[in-house]
Structure formats: C-alpha cells, structure tokens
Amino acid sequence: MHAMQMLRDLAQRSSDKAVENLGYLQRQQQEAQNQLGQLQRYRDEYQRKLHDSLTRGVSSSQWRDYQQFIASLDKAIEQQQRRLGEHQSRVENGKQHWQGERRKLNAYDTLHTRRQHEAARHQARHEQRHSDEMAAQLRRRQQDAGHQW
C-alpha cells in the first residue's frame, strides 16, 4: 500500500505541475493574442489615417511612407500570427500532457480504491470466519455442557 500511495503522490505532483504549466502556456497564448489584436487595431487606425489623408491630398513621398509603414505593420502582424500559432500548438501539447498525467493519476486512484475494497472484503471475510469459529466453539461448549448433565 505504501508504494502505491507513493506512486499516486508522484502522479498527483506530475498532474499539478502539468496543469500549472498549461496555465502558463495559456497566459502566453493570451498575451500573443492581445499583441496581435493591438497590431491589427493599429494597422486599421493607420489605414483610416491614410484614407483621410488621401481625401485631403498627399505627396508621393507621404504616400510611399504610408505604404511602407502599412507593409511593415502587415509583416509584424504575420509574424505575430505565426507566434500565436506556435503558442496555440504549445497549449494543445500542454493540454494533452496534462490529460495524460490526469489519466495516470486516475488509474492510480482506481487501483488504490480497488485495493481498499479488496482489503475491506478480506477483512470482512476474516471477521466472518472468526465470528463463525466463535459461534461453533460456543455451540460445542453448549453441547458438551449439555451432555455432561
């Protein structure tokens, strides 16, 4: 039983560590998602400014600067989308790892419960045998006492 409890405790620690790691990965993913949203909002805002400027008229150099800046924002957005995809993969791997650790823990819990039930049944059978033996001894004594008179 002691070894089983030790294995169960190790599995519990592994499961706890896996869920903690999963939380960390999810926070990183959320931060990457937030950064992507900020970049996209900034690009949209800059695109609106460009549109507004076009209605007022812009020089060719201003137009080129706007286009280059928007292109650099597009590149940053693409990079951030890749980072977000990497974070999503890490989160998925973290979920799978945690689920595996949780299955292990559940298996140890199931084995532990079965052993407890087996031990309880064994104890009950032992107590029943002991009770039957005591009852048999009492009957024999009563029979022996009845024959002596």
C-alpha positions as a LaTeX table, in Angstrom:
\begin{tabular}{lrrr}
\hline
Residue & $x$ (\AA) & $y$ (\AA) & $z$ (\AA) \\
\hline
Met1 & 0.00 & 0.00 & 0.00 \\
His2 & 2.82 & 2.37 & 0.85 \\
Ala3 & 4.39 & 2.02 & $-2.61$ \\
Met4 & 1.00 & 2.59 & $-4.25$ \\
Gln5 & 0.47 & 5.76 & $-2.22$ \\
Met6 & 3.93 & 6.98 & $-3.19$ \\
Leu7 & 3.17 & 6.37 & $-6.88$ \\
Arg8 & $-0.18$ & 8.12 & $-6.53$ \\
Asp9 & 1.50 & 11.11 & $-4.84$ \\
Leu10 & 4.07 & 11.31 & $-7.64$ \\
Ala11 & 1.28 & 11.19 & $-10.21$ \\
Gln12 & $-0.57$ & 13.94 & $-8.31$ \\
Arg13 & 2.53 & 16.14 & $-8.33$ \\
Ser14 & 3.05 & 15.50 & $-12.06$ \\
Ser15 & $-0.58$ & 16.34 & $-12.76$ \\
Asp16 & $-0.36$ & 19.51 & $-10.67$ \\
Lys17 & 2.82 & 20.55 & $-12.46$ \\
Ala18 & 1.26 & 19.84 & $-15.87$ \\
Val19 & $-1.83$ & 21.94 & $-15.07$ \\
Glu20 & 0.39 & 24.75 & $-13.76$ \\
Asn21 & 2.42 & 24.62 & $-16.98$ \\
Leu22 & $-0.79$ & 24.60 & $-19.02$ \\
Gly23 & $-1.93$ & 27.76 & $-17.23$ \\
Tyr24 & 1.39 & 29.42 & $-18.03$ \\
Leu25 & 1.12 & 28.41 & $-21.70$ \\
Gln26 & $-2.46$ & 29.70 & $-21.86$ \\
Arg27 & $-1.36$ & 33.06 & $-20.41$ \\
Gln28 & 1.39 & 33.29 & $-23.05$ \\
Gln29 & $-1.14$ & 32.48 & $-25.76$ \\
Gln30 & $-3.49$ & 35.16 & $-24.44$ \\
Glu31 & $-0.66$ & 37.71 & $-24.41$ \\
Ala32 & 0.21 & 36.82 & $-28.02$ \\
Gln33 & $-3.48$ & 37.14 & $-28.93$ \\
Asn34 & $-3.64$ & 40.56 & $-27.25$ \\
Gln35 & $-0.49$ & 41.74 & $-29.06$ \\
Leu36 & $-1.92$ & 40.59 & $-32.37$ \\
Gly37 & $-5.14$ & 42.47 & $-31.64$ \\
Gln38 & $-3.18$ & 45.62 & $-30.83$ \\
Leu39 & $-1.20$ & 45.37 & $-34.07$ \\
Gln40 & $-4.38$ & 44.83 & $-36.08$ \\
Arg41 & $-6.12$ & 47.78 & $-34.43$ \\
Tyr42 & $-3.05$ & 49.96 & $-35.02$ \\
Arg43 & $-2.96$ & 48.93 & $-38.68$ \\
Asp44 & $-6.68$ & 49.65 & $-39.09$ \\
Glu45 & $-6.22$ & 53.05 & $-37.44$ \\
Tyr46 & $-3.25$ & 53.85 & $-39.66$ \\
Gln47 & $-5.21$ & 52.71 & $-42.73$ \\
Arg48 & $-8.02$ & 55.12 & $-41.76$ \\
Lys49 & $-5.49$ & 57.94 & $-41.37$ \\
Leu50 & $-4.16$ & 57.15 & $-44.83$ \\
His51 & $-7.67$ & 57.20 & $-46.26$ \\
Asp52 & $-8.39$ & 60.53 & $-44.55$ \\
Ser53 & $-5.13$ & 61.96 & $-45.85$ \\
Leu54 & $-5.94$ & 60.85 & $-49.38$ \\
Thr55 & $-9.15$ & 62.89 & $-49.31$ \\
Arg56 & $-7.08$ & 65.97 & $-48.37$ \\
Gly57 & $-4.30$ & 65.05 & $-50.78$ \\
Val58 & $-0.84$ & 63.68 & $-50.00$ \\
Ser59 & 2.51 & 63.96 & $-51.70$ \\
Ser60 & 4.04 & 60.94 & $-53.36$ \\
Ser61 & 6.66 & 60.68 & $-50.61$ \\
Gln62 & 3.95 & 60.73 & $-47.92$ \\
Trp63 & 2.03 & 58.10 & $-49.88$ \\
Arg64 & 5.17 & 55.93 & $-50.10$ \\
Asp65 & 5.82 & 56.39 & $-46.35$ \\
Tyr66 & 2.25 & 55.35 & $-45.53$ \\
Gln67 & 2.52 & 52.29 & $-47.78$ \\
Gln68 & 5.88 & 51.26 & $-46.32$ \\
Phe69 & 4.60 & 51.66 & $-42.79$ \\
Ile70 & 1.46 & 49.65 & $-43.53$ \\
Ala71 & 3.62 & 46.98 & $-45.17$ \\
Ser72 & 5.81 & 46.83 & $-42.06$ \\
Leu73 & 2.68 & 46.52 & $-39.91$ \\
Asp74 & 1.42 & 43.73 & $-42.18$ \\
Lys75 & 4.75 & 41.94 & $-41.74$ \\
Ala76 & 4.58 & 42.37 & $-37.95$ \\
Ile77 & 1.01 & 41.04 & $-37.98$ \\
Glu78 & 2.10 & 37.98 & $-39.98$ \\
Gln79 & 4.94 & 37.32 & $-37.53$ \\
Gln80 & 2.60 & 37.71 & $-34.59$ \\
Gln81 & 0.09 & 35.35 & $-36.21$ \\
Arg82 & 2.88 & 32.76 & $-36.51$ \\
Arg83 & 3.83 & 33.30 & $-32.87$ \\
Leu84 & 0.19 & 32.92 & $-31.88$ \\
Gly85 & 0.01 & 29.68 & $-33.87$ \\
Glu86 & 3.11 & 28.42 & $-32.05$ \\
His87 & 1.55 & 29.33 & $-28.71$ \\
Gln88 & $-1.66$ & 27.57 & $-29.69$ \\
Ser89 & 0.34 & 24.43 & $-30.53$ \\
Arg90 & 2.13 & 24.63 & $-27.18$ \\
Val91 & $-1.19$ & 25.00 & $-25.38$ \\
Glu92 & $-2.59$ & 21.98 & $-27.24$ \\
Asn93 & 0.52 & 19.94 & $-26.35$ \\
Gly94 & 0.23 & 21.15 & $-22.76$ \\
Lys95 & $-3.41$ & 20.04 & $-22.65$ \\
Gln96 & $-2.51$ & 16.62 & $-23.99$ \\
His97 & 0.33 & 16.29 & $-21.47$ \\
Trp98 & $-1.94$ & 17.30 & $-18.59$ \\
Gln99 & $-4.66$ & 14.91 & $-19.75$ \\
Gly100 & $-2.11$ & 12.08 & $-19.87$ \\
Glu101 & $-0.92$ & 12.91 & $-16.35$ \\
Arg102 & $-4.51$ & 13.11 & $-15.16$ \\
Arg103 & $-5.29$ & 9.69 & $-16.69$ \\
Lys104 & $-2.28$ & 8.26 & $-14.84$ \\
Leu105 & $-3.48$ & 9.77 & $-11.59$ \\
Asn106 & $-6.98$ & 8.43 & $-12.17$ \\
Ala107 & $-5.54$ & 4.97 & $-12.85$ \\
Tyr108 & $-3.64$ & 5.05 & $-9.55$ \\
Asp109 & $-6.75$ & 6.28 & $-7.75$ \\
Thr110 & $-8.76$ & 3.43 & $-9.29$ \\
Leu111 & $-6.14$ & 0.87 & $-8.26$ \\
His112 & $-5.98$ & 2.35 & $-4.78$ \\
Thr113 & $-9.78$ & 2.20 & $-4.46$ \\
Arg114 & $-9.85$ & $-1.39$ & $-5.69$ \\
Arg115 & $-7.19$ & $-2.37$ & $-3.18$ \\
Gln116 & $-9.12$ & $-0.69$ & $-0.40$ \\
His117 & $-12.28$ & $-2.57$ & $-1.41$ \\
Glu118 & $-10.33$ & $-5.84$ & $-1.64$ \\
Ala119 & $-8.81$ & $-5.22$ & 1.79 \\
Ala120 & $-12.24$ & $-4.42$ & 3.23 \\
Arg121 & $-13.74$ & $-7.60$ & 1.70 \\
His122 & $-10.80$ & $-9.63$ & 3.00 \\
Gln123 & $-11.24$ & $-8.10$ & 6.45 \\
Ala124 & $-14.98$ & $-8.78$ & 6.37 \\
Arg125 & $-14.39$ & $-12.43$ & 5.36 \\
His126 & $-11.78$ & $-12.76$ & 8.11 \\
Glu127 & $-14.16$ & $-11.30$ & 10.67 \\
Gln128 & $-16.96$ & $-13.54$ & 9.41 \\
Arg129 & $-14.73$ & $-16.64$ & 9.72 \\
His130 & $-13.68$ & $-15.57$ & 13.18 \\
Ser131 & $-17.31$ & $-15.00$ & 14.14 \\
Asp132 & $-18.29$ & $-18.40$ & 12.69 \\
Glu133 & $-15.48$ & $-20.08$ & 14.63 \\
Met134 & $-16.55$ & $-18.37$ & 17.85 \\
Ala135 & $-20.16$ & $-19.43$ & 17.26 \\
Ala136 & $-19.07$ & $-23.00$ & 16.51 \\
Gln137 & $-16.95$ & $-23.10$ & 19.67 \\
Leu138 & $-19.86$ & $-21.76$ & 21.71 \\
Arg139 & $-22.21$ & $-24.44$ & 20.27 \\
Arg140 & $-19.66$ & $-27.16$ & 21.04 \\
Arg141 & $-19.30$ & $-25.93$ & 24.60 \\
Gln142 & $-23.04$ & $-25.78$ & 24.98 \\
Gln143 & $-23.36$ & $-29.29$ & 23.52 \\
Asp144 & $-20.53$ & $-30.56$ & 25.72 \\
Ala145 & $-22.12$ & $-28.91$ & 28.75 \\
Gly146 & $-25.50$ & $-30.45$ & 27.85 \\
His147 & $-24.02$ & $-33.97$ & 27.61 \\
Gln148 & $-22.31$ & $-33.69$ & 30.92 \\
Trp149 & $-25.58$ & $-33.46$ & 32.87 \\
\hline
\end{tabular}
